Amino acid sequence: MTKRHTNKQVETWRRDGGSLIQNLLSPEDVVACHKDMASFYAGRGQGKGVGQAVNLKKEGQIGIISGRQFKNFDDMPFDCSPALNLLALHPSVIALARDALGTQDVHLYQSHAWAKFTGETDYDQHFHCDYKNHTLTVPSEEEKRRTINIMIYLTDVTDSLGALHYVSKPESDSLVGIDDEMFPDEKYQHALKAFERSSAAPAGSAFAYGIDVYHRGTNLTEPNGYRYTLTASFKASGNDMIGWSAWPVTFLKRWDLIFDNATPDQLYCLGVPRPGDTFWTEKTLRQTKARWPNWDNTAYVTALR
């Protein structure tokens, strides 16, 4: 089945801003993508001191955001098999995005893989919202102008393995004066911590959350531990206030891994017109096929005829 989430989980996302969805991926999906992550990040988690947790916080400090936390943070496409490259476009992920945003026309505007290793740094962050690097304005109150981040777990994610912590929207909204703060001050940091929930869940699960939800990364403390995740961010087609990746900018990366294996529905989520769209002519089909020789354009040719 394409749909592996429930209506109740979507309603929880709309109400709370965050919803944990177990079994969004099959065990086969997880195994294939775990192998890709292990290959893609091979050797990166073997630096000096890796294996035992480190604490870089000052006394009383909840956490910080540092560049070191993003050392193993990469945008798609990835130089590995098609499995990881198509994970953000998995039919079950797209189905969740469509239901959450209330439209069939959704576009993937961001997807990144993230590997964390115990001891590589202190991963504890302070509470923050993500909308600063998704829009130049602020999150919309209209459903179709919202966005959804779907963090997919390719390993078991426990509290000792860096589970994301978050505060539900009703609880954060109860704190008077915090509404306009992307990075709340220390007073609000500790007030938020009193409400924080864990998103810990087994591999194959996903945590869906909004860009207006207060959340923070937490430290990996399990000796020799690691955490593999992939995040897929969707918006409704035509929502020009939201952006992150301009996919054509990365044209030198392995886009053939995606074009050669994606369905028309998956390619549409990247901005490629569907079969039957007026964009497709004999010339544009011929040129696109020349660019991606192994692309299966049968559906597009059939629709043109």
Long-range contacts (C-beta under 8 A, 24 or more apart in sequence): 2-91, 2-92, 2-94, 2-95, 3-92, 3-95, 3-96, 3-99, 4-92, 4-95, 4-96, 5-92, 5-95, 5-96, 5-99, 7-99, 9-208, 10-96, 10-99, 10-100, 13-100, 13-148, 13-208, 13-209, 13-210, 14-100, 14-143, 15-168, 15-169, 15-170, 16-168, 16-169, 16-170, 17-166, 17-168, 17-169, 17-209, 17-210, 17-212, 17-213, 18-166, 18-168, 18-197, 18-199, 18-207, 18-208, 18-209, 18-210, 18-213, 18-215, 19-207, 19-208, 19-209, 20-199, 20-201, 20-205, 20-206, 20-207, 20-208, 21-96, 21-205, 21-206, 21-207, 21-208, 22-201, 22-202, 22-204, 22-205, 23-204, 23-205, 24-92, 24-93, 24-96, 24-150, 24-152, 24-204, 24-205, 24-206, 25-87, 25-90, 25-92, 25-152, 25-203, 25-204, 25-205, 25-206, 26-204, 27-204, 29-83, 29-87, 29-90, 29-204, 30-154, 30-203, 30-204, 32-81, 32-83, 32-84, 33-83, 33-84, 33-87, 33-154, 33-228, 33-230, 34-154, 34-155, 34-203, 34-228, 35-81, 35-83, 36-78, 36-80, 36-81, 36-83, 36-84, 37-84, 37-113, 37-115, 37-154, 37-228, 38-228, 39-80, 40-74, 40-78, 40-79, 40-80, 40-84, 40-113, 40-115, 41-72, 41-115, 41-228, 44-71, 44-72, 44-115, 44-117, 45-72, 45-115, 45-117, 45-120, 45-226, 47-120, 49-119, 49-120, 50-117, 50-118, 50-119, 50-120, 51-118, 51-119, 51-223, 51-224, 52-118, 52-119, 52-223, 53-118, 53-119, 53-122, 53-219, 53-220, 53-221, 53-222, 53-223, 54-119, 54-121, 54-122, 55-122, 55-219, 56-121, 56-122, 57-122, 57-124, 61-126, 62-124, 62-125, 62-126, 62-127, 62-189, 62-190, 62-193, 62-216, 63-122, 63-124, 63-125, 63-126, 63-216, 63-217, 63-218, 63-219, 64-122, 64-124, 64-125, 64-126, 65-125, 65-126, 65-128, 66-121, 68-120, 68-121, 69-116, 69-121, 69-123, 69-125, 69-217, 70-114, 71-120, 71-121, 72-114, 72-115, 72-116, 72-117, 72-120, 73-112, 73-113, 73-114, 74-112, 74-113, 74-114, 75-110, 75-111, 75-112, 75-245, 75-250, 76-111, 76-112, 76-113, 76-258, 77-250, 77-253, 77-254, 77-255, 77-257, 77-258, 78-113, 78-254, 78-257, 79-253, 79-254, 81-257, 82-257, 82-258, 82-260, 82-261, 84-113, 84-230, 85-254, 85-257, 85-258, 85-261, 86-258, 86-261, 86-262, 86-266, 87-111, 87-152, 87-230, 87-232, 88-230, 88-231, 88-232, 89-232, 89-258, 89-262, 89-266, 89-269, 89-270, 91-265, 93-150, 93-152, 93-206, 93-232, 94-234, 94-265, 94-266, 94-269, 96-148, 96-150, 96-206, 96-208, 97-148, 97-150, 97-232, 97-234, 100-146, 100-148, 100-208, 100-234, 101-143, 101-144, 101-146, 101-147, 101-148, 101-234, 101-235, 101-236, 102-143, 102-144, 102-236, 103-144, 103-236, 103-237, 105-236, 105-237, 105-238, 106-234, 106-235, 106-236, 106-237, 106-269, 107-234, 107-235, 107-236, 107-237, 107-269, 107-270, 107-271, 108-232, 108-233, 108-234, 108-269, 108-270, 109-147, 109-233, 109-234, 109-235, 109-242, 109-243, 109-244, 109-245, 110-134, 110-231, 110-232, 110-233, 110-244, 110-245, 111-230, 111-231, 111-232, 111-233, 111-245, 112-230, 112-231, 113-228, 113-229, 113-230, 114-227, 114-228, 114-229, 114-230, 114-231, 115-226, 115-227, 115-228, 116-162, 116-220, 116-226, 116-227, 117-220, 117-225, 117-226, 118-220, 118-221, 118-222, 118-223, 118-224, 118-225, 118-226, 119-220, 122-219, 123-162, 123-217, 123-218, 123-219, 123-220, 124-216, 124-217, 124-218, 124-219, 125-216, 125-217, 125-218, 126-183, 126-184, 126-189, 126-216, 127-167, 127-184, 127-188, 127-189, 127-192, 127-193, 127-196, 127-214, 127-215, 127-216, 128-182, 128-183, 128-184, 128-214, 128-215, 128-216, 129-182, 129-211, 129-212, 129-213, 129-214, 129-215, 130-211, 130-213, 130-215, 131-182, 131-211, 131-212, 132-182, 133-244, 134-211, 134-233, 134-242, 134-243, 134-244, 135-211, 135-241, 135-242, 135-243, 136-241, 137-241, 138-212, 139-210, 139-211, 139-212, 140-241, 144-236, 144-239, 145-236, 145-239, 145-241, 145-242, 146-210, 147-210, 147-211, 147-233, 147-234, 147-235, 147-239, 147-242, 148-208, 148-209, 148-210, 148-233, 148-234, 149-208, 149-209, 149-210, 149-211, 149-231, 149-232, 149-233, 150-206, 150-207, 150-208, 150-231, 150-232, 150-233, 150-234, 151-199, 151-206, 151-207, 151-208, 151-209, 151-229, 151-230, 151-231, 152-205, 152-206, 152-229, 152-230, 152-231, 152-232, 153-201, 153-202, 153-203, 153-204, 153-205, 153-206, 153-207, 153-228, 153-229, 154-203, 154-228, 154-229, 154-230, 155-203, 155-226, 155-227, 155-228, 155-229, 156-201, 156-202, 156-203, 157-199, 157-200, 157-201, 157-202, 157-203, 157-205, 157-227, 157-229, 158-200, 158-222, 159-198, 159-200, 159-218, 160-220, 160-221, 160-222, 160-225, 161-220, 161-222, 161-225, 161-226, 161-227, 162-217, 162-218, 162-219, 162-220, 162-225, 162-227, 163-198, 163-199, 163-200, 163-201, 163-218, 164-198, 164-199, 164-207, 164-209, 164-215, 164-216, 164-217, 164-218, 165-196, 165-197, 165-198, 165-199, 165-215, 165-216, 165-218, 166-196, 166-197, 166-199, 166-209, 166-213, 166-214, 166-215, 166-216, 167-192, 167-195, 167-196, 167-197, 167-213, 167-214, 167-215, 168-195, 168-197, 168-213, 169-210, 169-212, 169-213, 171-195, 172-213, 172-214, 184-214, 234-269, 247-271, 255-292, 256-292, 256-294, 259-292, 259-294, 259-295, 260-292, 260-294, 260-295, 260-296, 264-299, 264-300, 275-299, 275-300, 275-302, 275-303, 275-304, 276-303, 276-304, 280-304
